[in-house]
Amino acid sequence: MIKLLKYLKGSAIICAILAPITMCLEVAMDLLQPTLLSSIIDVGVANGDLNYVLSAGIKMVIAAIIGLVAGSACSFFAAVASMKLGEGVREGLFEKIQTLSFLELDKLKTSSLITRLTNDVTQLQMMMNMALRMMVRAPLTAIGGLIMATILSPKLASIFLIALPIILVSIMFIIKKSLPLFTSVQEKIDNINTVMRESILGVKVIKAFAIESTQGERFNEANDNLTNESIASQNMNLILWPIATLIMNLTVVAVLWFGGNMVNVGDLEIGKIMAFINYLLQIMGSVVMVINIMLTFSRAKASANRINDVFKTETSIKDKEETVEVNNFDIEFKEVYFRYNEHSENVLEGISFKAKQGETIGIIGSTGCGKSSFVNLIPRLYDATEGEILIGGVNIKDISIRQLRENIGIVLQENILFGGTIESNLKFGNANANEEDINSSAIDAQAYEFIMSKDGKYQSEVEQRGKNLSGGQKQRLSIARTLIRNPKIFIMDDSSSALDMATEAKLQNSIKNRMKESTVLVIAQRISGVMDADKIIVMDDGKISDIGKHDELLKRNEIYRSIAVSQLGEEVLKVV
Ligand SMILES: Nc1ncnc2c1ncn2[C@@H]1O[C@H](COP(=O)(O)OP(=O)(O)OP(=O)(O)O)[C@@H](O)[C@H]1O
């Protein structure tokens, strides 16, 4: 948890220092009150000295006002410092997540990352706030109260020697038991976030399949698990209160019993007993505060561990110290093998091929045969497990990730658009794009017409994830967003599947003209999407089955021939 304090910066550090200082003042004022009260009773009232009573009373009021102001200032400083800590940690986490590769993101899981960014940071904030207010107050009040009570009557104060150890041992026991429960509660929140995320994003599928009740059951199960775990962690909390209250009440009885006897034999004044009980209540109150701090601390520790897990995660894909600039964008795969993690099987096996800059390569194969995995290796979204991938003759691991990704434009299979306007989405591809760039990429992506048909044209609103656009419109905007970068390597991962044949043909034509100088890789499910390519790679179960032109493959490759016949009919064979 201490490690995360480095996210406390600037004015927040000053607030974090001022909060305990102002708290010290409040505690001092609180500790003064019982002594002033006892002097009023034992001196003022006992001697019938009204002036003494008045002046001590005024001192009590002034002390209370100073205590109030100091306490409010402390709460303010603690709130600012803890909010700023939360802001800093969230910012750090967000930046860290941006650096992680797909591999680490797969492992950490999106919904868990969201819980860590929100719920776990909130726990940390609460801890910080409480620590700044209570961590000083509780021990100071307890120690100060003990000293003042001992000054009043060392004999009576010996009662604390029995009461305090019992409470402290109970606290330690409960804390030890509750830490794993708090970690488990956070995990259960992860689960519920996963189900919620799936249910909300997939609400249309759920409705279309009429599986609301099944989803409801999944949600209820996750919800029940969270509730049960939270109750278990709170139960620990509940045991502590009766123990603390019982010990406190027994101590008060003991003070009254022994103190009463002392008054009877003339060893102690009545006012001192009252002050003693006041100190006792302050000490016990601070013990209760310590219990609260410890419980919040255990919960925050579980959250801090989860946050630190993200900070500790090192990206597996990073730049070497010395990187090489490339000016040529031929691509070569040399005996490339790939699997998603050490426990899974190879998704790609022995992939070798070459593509010259300016060539268009089509990639076709049955679903799940590894096409997306294959192209994802080129911009290093994942790293190959074995073998080498070269661009312009240089291993891609020797090229800086920035240069690599700046020169590669990939239209992913999942077309994710961001909330904003059509223009802001296109500018994701190139923030400096001018009107001409925007127009030309929209025209080439066959998106211009539908954009112009909208009332707002380029300023038309795009809702989150582009949900107010059709599948084909999203695909075309995603293509335009990539074309606007004029990448040296242009990859389309099944990006024209939602377009009709005529639009797809126009798209192919415009890409061919625009990307003459680039290496183009096009994954398609439809033969029409790849048949005009300079080379077509036929993939089968993670391996390359064949590479050739349309006519050649029709003649010699069984897989290609069967895909072509299934889509274009037997006539396709007559041309060969
Ligand atoms: N992130 C991932 N983690 C683990 N396995 C994955 C992941 N993504 C894909 N796979 C697995 O890798 C294999 C190849 O998937 P890939 O997406 O590359 O196939 P594809 O040929 O592009 O499929 P499609 O044509 O349906 O898009 C599949 O068996 C899939 O289950």
The ligand as an SDF file (V2000), in Angstrom:
LIG
                    3D

 31 33  0  0  0  0  0  0  0  0999 V2000
   -7.3280  -14.1800  -27.5040 N   0  0  0  0  0  0  0  0  0  0  0  0
   -7.3160  -15.5080  -27.6950 C   0  0  0  0  0  0  0  0  0  0  0  0
   -6.9420  -16.3350  -26.7040 N   0  0  0  0  0  0  0  0  0  0  0  0
   -6.9120  -17.6650  -26.8720 C   0  0  0  0  0  0  0  0  0  0  0  0
   -7.2400  -18.2850  -28.0290 N   0  0  0  0  0  0  0  0  0  0  0  0
   -7.6310  -17.5260  -29.0620 C   0  0  0  0  0  0  0  0  0  0  0  0
   -7.6970  -16.0980  -28.9550 C   0  0  0  0  0  0  0  0  0  0  0  0
   -8.1110  -15.6040  -30.1430 N   0  0  0  0  0  0  0  0  0  0  0  0
   -8.2950  -16.6590  -30.9540 C   0  0  0  0  0  0  0  0  0  0  0  0
   -8.0120  -17.8200  -30.3140 N   0  0  0  0  0  0  0  0  0  0  0  0
   -8.0660  -19.1770  -30.8770 C   0  0  0  0  0  0  0  0  0  0  0  0
   -7.1590  -19.2290  -31.9680 O   0  0  0  0  0  0  0  0  0  0  0  0
   -7.6760  -19.9610  -33.0490 C   0  0  0  0  0  0  0  0  0  0  0  0
   -7.5740  -19.1340  -34.3420 C   0  0  0  0  0  0  0  0  0  0  0  0
   -8.4030  -18.0080  -34.1930 O   0  0  0  0  0  0  0  0  0  0  0  0
   -8.4060  -16.8420  -35.2920 P   0  0  0  0  0  0  0  0  0  0  0  0
   -9.2650  -15.7540  -34.7860 O   0  0  0  0  0  0  0  0  0  0  0  0
   -7.0070  -16.5120  -35.6420 O   0  0  0  0  0  0  0  0  0  0  0  0
   -9.0950  -17.5870  -36.5130 O   0  0  0  0  0  0  0  0  0  0  0  0
   -9.6920  -16.9730  -37.8440 P   0  0  0  0  0  0  0  0  0  0  0  0
   -9.2410  -17.8540  -38.9380 O   0  0  0  0  0  0  0  0  0  0  0  0
   -9.3610  -15.5350  -37.9830 O   0  0  0  0  0  0  0  0  0  0  0  0
  -11.2410  -17.1500  -37.5830 O   0  0  0  0  0  0  0  0  0  0  0  0
  -12.4660  -16.3570  -38.2390 P   0  0  0  0  0  0  0  0  0  0  0  0
  -12.4230  -16.5570  -39.7100 O   0  0  0  0  0  0  0  0  0  0  0  0
  -13.6490  -17.0030  -37.6150 O   0  0  0  0  0  0  0  0  0  0  0  0
  -12.2910  -14.9330  -37.8380 O   0  0  0  0  0  0  0  0  0  0  0  0
   -9.0970  -20.3400  -32.6730 C   0  0  0  0  0  0  0  0  0  0  0  0
   -9.0860  -21.6870  -32.2860 O   0  0  0  0  0  0  0  0  0  0  0  0
   -9.4290  -19.4720  -31.4980 C   0  0  0  0  0  0  0  0  0  0  0  0
  -10.2140  -20.1750  -30.5800 O   0  0  0  0  0  0  0  0  0  0  0  0
  1  2  1  0
  2  3  1  0
  2  7  2  0
  3  4  2  0
  4  5  1  0
  5  6  2  0
  6  7  1  0
  6 10  1  0
  7  8  1  0
  8  9  2  0
  9 10  1  0
 10 11  1  0
 11 12  1  0
 11 30  1  0
 12 13  1  0
 13 14  1  0
 13 28  1  0
 14 15  1  0
 15 16  1  0
 16 17  2  0
 16 18  1  0
 16 19  1  0
 19 20  1  0
 20 21  2  0
 20 22  1  0
 20 23  1  0
 23 24  1  0
 24 25  2  0
 24 26  1  0
 24 27  1  0
 28 29  1  0
 28 30  1  0
 30 31  1  0
M  END
$$$$
